[in-house]
Amino acid sequence: MEKCIDLLKVISSHRSIRRYRDEGIPDQHVGIILEAARRAPTSYNLMPVSIIAVTDPRLREMLSEAVGGQKHVASAPLFLVFAVDYAKMREAARRVGARHAEPGLGHLAPALIDVGIMSGWAALAAERLGYGVTFIALYSNPCGVADILSLPSLTLPVVGLTVGMPAENPGLRPRHPPRALYSENRYEPGPAERGVLVAETYGGRAHRLFESVLAPNAYYDRVGGTLAECLKSMGFKY
């Protein structure tokens, strides 16, 4: 029971850390973080994911600019890039003489889920070791990131994770109340009541937030076009 409480304490205290101390991360700790990701659940045990640990300051600076000038990508001593990787899967299939299909949406979906789970487990391990983290959306410029890291066709960088010793202590951000998040057996309450609860969560910033991410031609709409173009150029069929 005490271990469960300790784990929940780590999870409940998560904050996005964007300022880091000028301290390196021991190789042993990097190994623990990567091992946590490696042991994460994966569909069919395929693990169509590769993780690039970026420690070169020059590369981190380039990646920082590629994702919109997010300076914490450059300042963190460790930046983990989680990429869908069907290049290695295709080569493995060829090596054993197996028939294989070119990756499409049906292949991409479980790989994206794997990336999410792996990066989450890595973040949890890092925070348990006392480090701060921030998730970075690489899918906003996936081909730009791929070029910087020399990723081959049939790969797609999706999520990045900055890791370092915190140099700030931001407050916790609100989360949706339980009634708007989960229910038992049926979707109750309905969308209207859940919507009210969600809107109240964000208070005065709700209108600006929803307009900036949900409206036509807003952030995710633009990201969709960029992502579609990159998928084609990287060899994914859909």
C-alpha positions as CSV (number, residue, x, y, z in Angstrom):
1,M,0.0,0.0,0.0
2,E,2.8,2.4,0.8
3,K,4.4,1.8,-2.6
4,C,1.1,2.7,-4.3
5,I,0.8,5.9,-2.2
6,D,4.3,6.8,-3.2
7,L,3.6,6.2,-6.9
8,L,0.4,8.2,-6.7
9,K,2.3,11.1,-5.0
10,V,4.8,11.2,-7.9
11,I,2.0,11.2,-10.5
12,S,-0.1,13.8,-8.6
13,S,2.8,16.2,-8.3
14,H,3.6,16.3,-12.1
15,R,4.2,19.7,-13.5
16,S,5.8,20.8,-16.8
17,I,9.3,22.0,-16.0
18,R,10.8,24.4,-18.5
19,R,13.8,25.8,-16.5
20,Y,16.6,23.5,-15.5
21,R,19.8,23.6,-13.4
22,D,23.1,23.4,-15.1
23,E,23.6,19.8,-14.0
24,G,24.2,16.7,-16.1
25,I,22.3,13.4,-15.7
26,P,24.3,10.3,-14.6
27,D,24.4,7.5,-17.2
28,Q,22.9,5.2,-14.6
29,H,19.8,7.4,-14.3
30,V,19.5,7.8,-18.1
31,G,19.6,4.0,-18.3
32,I,16.8,3.6,-15.7
33,I,14.6,6.1,-17.6
34,L,15.2,4.3,-20.9
35,E,14.6,0.9,-19.3
36,A,11.3,2.1,-18.0
37,A,10.3,3.0,-21.5
38,R,11.6,-0.3,-22.9
39,R,9.4,-2.3,-20.5
40,A,6.2,-0.4,-21.4
41,P,3.3,-2.4,-22.9
42,T,3.3,-2.7,-26.7
43,S,0.8,-4.1,-29.2
44,Y,1.8,-7.7,-30.3
45,N,5.1,-7.0,-28.5
46,L,6.3,-5.4,-31.7
47,M,7.7,-2.2,-30.2
48,P,7.7,-0.2,-33.5
49,V,9.3,2.7,-31.8
50,S,12.9,4.1,-31.5
51,I,14.1,6.5,-28.9
52,I,16.9,9.0,-29.6
53,A,18.6,10.5,-26.5
54,V,19.8,13.9,-27.6
55,T,22.7,15.1,-25.4
56,D,24.6,17.2,-28.0
57,P,23.9,20.9,-27.2
58,R,24.1,21.9,-30.9
59,L,21.4,19.3,-31.9
60,R,19.2,20.4,-29.0
61,E,19.4,24.0,-30.1
62,M,18.4,23.0,-33.6
63,L,15.5,20.9,-32.3
64,S,14.5,23.8,-30.1
65,E,14.1,26.0,-33.2
66,A,12.4,23.3,-35.2
67,V,9.6,23.0,-32.6
68,G,8.8,26.8,-32.5
69,G,11.7,28.1,-30.4
70,Q,11.0,26.3,-27.2
71,K,14.2,27.1,-25.3
72,H,13.8,24.4,-22.7
73,V,14.5,21.8,-25.4
74,A,17.9,23.4,-25.7
75,S,18.5,24.0,-22.0
76,A,17.5,20.6,-20.7
77,P,20.6,18.3,-20.4
78,L,18.7,15.4,-21.9
79,F,16.0,15.5,-24.7
80,L,14.4,12.1,-25.5
81,V,12.8,11.8,-29.0
82,F,10.2,9.1,-29.3
83,A,9.7,8.1,-33.0
84,V,7.4,5.6,-34.7
85,D,9.8,3.2,-36.4
86,Y,8.6,0.9,-39.1
87,A,12.0,1.1,-40.9
88,K,13.5,-1.4,-38.5
89,M,10.3,-3.5,-38.6
90,R,10.4,-3.8,-42.4
91,E,14.0,-4.8,-42.3
92,A,13.4,-7.4,-39.6
93,A,10.5,-8.9,-41.7
94,R,12.7,-9.0,-44.7
95,R,15.5,-10.7,-42.8
96,V,13.3,-13.6,-41.8
97,G,11.6,-13.8,-45.2
98,A,8.2,-12.7,-43.9
99,R,5.6,-11.1,-46.1
100,H,4.9,-7.6,-45.0
101,A,2.7,-4.7,-45.9
102,E,3.8,-1.1,-46.3
103,P,2.8,0.8,-43.1
104,G,-0.5,2.7,-43.3
105,L,-3.0,4.0,-40.8
106,G,-3.7,0.6,-39.4
107,H,0.0,0.3,-38.5
108,L,0.4,3.9,-37.4
109,A,-2.3,3.8,-34.8
110,P,-0.8,1.2,-32.4
111,A,2.6,2.7,-32.9
112,L,1.3,6.1,-31.8
113,I,-0.2,4.5,-28.7
114,D,3.1,2.7,-28.0
115,V,4.9,6.1,-28.2
116,G,2.5,7.6,-25.7
117,I,2.8,4.8,-23.2
118,M,6.6,4.6,-23.5
119,S,7.1,8.3,-23.1
120,G,4.7,8.3,-20.1
121,W,6.6,5.5,-18.4
122,A,9.9,7.3,-19.1
123,A,8.5,10.5,-17.6
124,L,7.3,8.7,-14.5
125,A,10.7,7.1,-14.0
126,A,12.5,10.5,-14.5
127,E,10.2,12.2,-12.0
128,R,10.6,9.4,-9.5
129,L,14.4,10.0,-9.7
130,G,13.8,13.7,-8.9
131,Y,14.0,15.2,-12.4
132,G,11.6,17.5,-14.0
133,V,10.1,16.9,-17.5
134,T,8.1,18.5,-20.2
135,F,6.4,16.7,-23.1
136,I,7.1,18.3,-26.5
137,A,4.8,17.9,-29.6
138,L,7.2,16.9,-32.4
139,Y,4.3,16.1,-34.7
140,S,4.0,19.8,-35.4
141,N,7.1,19.6,-37.5
142,P,8.0,15.9,-37.8
143,C,9.9,16.0,-41.0
144,G,12.0,19.0,-39.7
145,V,12.9,16.9,-36.6
146,A,13.6,13.8,-38.8
147,D,16.0,15.8,-40.9
148,I,18.0,17.1,-37.9
149,L,18.3,13.5,-36.5
150,S,18.9,11.8,-39.8
151,L,15.8,9.6,-39.4
152,P,15.1,7.2,-42.3
153,S,11.9,6.7,-44.3
154,L,9.1,4.9,-42.5
155,T,9.9,6.7,-39.2
156,L,8.0,9.5,-37.6
157,P,9.1,11.6,-34.6
158,V,6.0,12.1,-32.5
159,V,6.9,13.2,-28.9
160,G,9.9,14.6,-27.2
161,L,10.7,14.7,-23.5
162,T,12.9,17.3,-21.8
163,V,14.6,15.9,-18.7
164,G,16.7,17.8,-16.1
165,M,16.9,18.9,-12.5
166,P,14.2,21.6,-12.0
167,A,15.2,25.2,-11.5
168,E,11.6,26.3,-11.0
169,N,8.6,25.3,-9.0
170,P,5.4,26.0,-11.0
171,G,2.0,25.3,-9.5
172,L,-0.1,22.4,-10.5
173,R,-2.5,22.9,-13.4
174,P,-6.2,22.0,-13.0
175,R,-7.5,18.8,-14.4
176,H,-11.1,17.9,-15.4
177,P,-13.2,16.9,-12.4
178,P,-13.9,13.2,-12.0
179,R,-17.5,13.5,-13.2
180,A,-16.3,14.9,-16.5
181,L,-13.6,12.3,-17.0
182,Y,-14.9,8.8,-16.1
183,S,-18.1,6.9,-15.4
184,E,-19.2,3.4,-14.8
185,N,-20.7,1.2,-17.5
186,R,-22.4,4.1,-19.4
187,Y,-21.4,7.5,-20.7
188,E,-23.1,9.4,-17.9
189,P,-23.5,12.3,-17.4
190,G,-24.0,13.3,-21.1
191,P,-21.9,15.7,-23.2
192,A,-23.8,18.8,-22.1
193,E,-23.1,18.4,-18.4
194,R,-19.6,17.3,-19.0
195,G,-19.0,20.3,-21.2
196,V,-20.1,22.6,-18.5
197,L,-17.7,21.0,-16.1
198,V,-14.8,21.1,-18.5
199,A,-15.4,24.8,-19.3
200,E,-15.5,25.6,-15.6
201,T,-12.1,23.9,-15.3
202,Y,-10.4,26.5,-17.5
203,G,-12.2,29.5,-16.1
204,G,-11.5,32.8,-17.9
205,R,-9.0,31.3,-20.3
206,A,-11.5,28.7,-21.7
207,H,-12.7,30.7,-24.7
208,R,-9.2,31.6,-25.9
209,L,-8.0,28.1,-25.3
210,F,-10.7,26.4,-27.3
211,E,-10.5,28.9,-30.1
212,S,-6.8,28.4,-30.4
213,V,-6.9,24.6,-30.6
214,L,-10.4,23.6,-31.9
215,A,-11.4,26.2,-34.4
216,P,-10.8,25.8,-38.2
217,N,-7.3,26.8,-39.2
218,A,-6.2,26.8,-35.5
219,Y,-3.2,24.9,-34.1
220,Y,-4.3,21.3,-34.6
221,D,-5.9,22.0,-37.9
222,R,-2.6,23.3,-39.2
223,V,-0.7,20.5,-37.6
224,G,-2.9,18.0,-39.4
225,G,-1.9,19.3,-42.8
226,T,1.8,19.3,-41.9
227,L,1.5,15.8,-40.5
228,A,-0.2,14.5,-43.6
229,E,2.4,15.8,-45.9
230,C,5.2,14.4,-43.8
231,L,3.6,11.0,-43.6
232,K,3.6,10.8,-47.4
233,S,7.2,12.0,-47.7
234,M,8.3,9.4,-45.1
235,G,6.6,6.5,-47.0
236,F,3.5,5.9,-45.0
237,K,0.4,4.8,-47.0
238,Y,-3.0,6.0,-46.1
